[in-house]
Amino acid sequence: SCSKGTRVGYRYREDGAKERFCKGCSTSINTISPAKAAHAAK
């Protein structure tokens, strides 16, 4: 991720897991919740 402080966003991955990501470089920071079928890409 970025070396300076940056804003953080939340999104769902392809498998349906929710993650935090850096809005500056779009790099994944960590996983918040496990994969759920309701949020998985179809």
N, C-alpha and C positions, 0 to 999 in steps of 0.2 A: 504494500500500500504506500501511500504518499508519506514523505518524511515530515511534512508540516501537518498541523491540525486541519481537518477537513470535515465537511458535512457527511453524515451517514444516512443511507437510505435502506429501505426494506423491500424485498422482492421474493417471489417464489421461483425456485429452480424448476428445471424440466421434470424432475421426479416428484415435485410437489412439496419439497422441503422449503421452509422459510429461512431466509438468510439476511444478514446485514452486509452492506457493501459500501465502498468508498465512492462518493459521487464525483470525485475528481478524476479517478482513473478506472472506475467500474470494477475494481478488484474485490473479490469476496473476502470478508473479514472473518465471520464465523456463522455457524448454523444456529438458529433460534429454536426451531421446532422440527421434529422428524417428518419424513415424507408422508403425505396424505393423498389418497386417491382423488379426493375432491378438487385438489389444486394442481394435479399433474397435467401436463400438456397432453392433448388428445391426438 
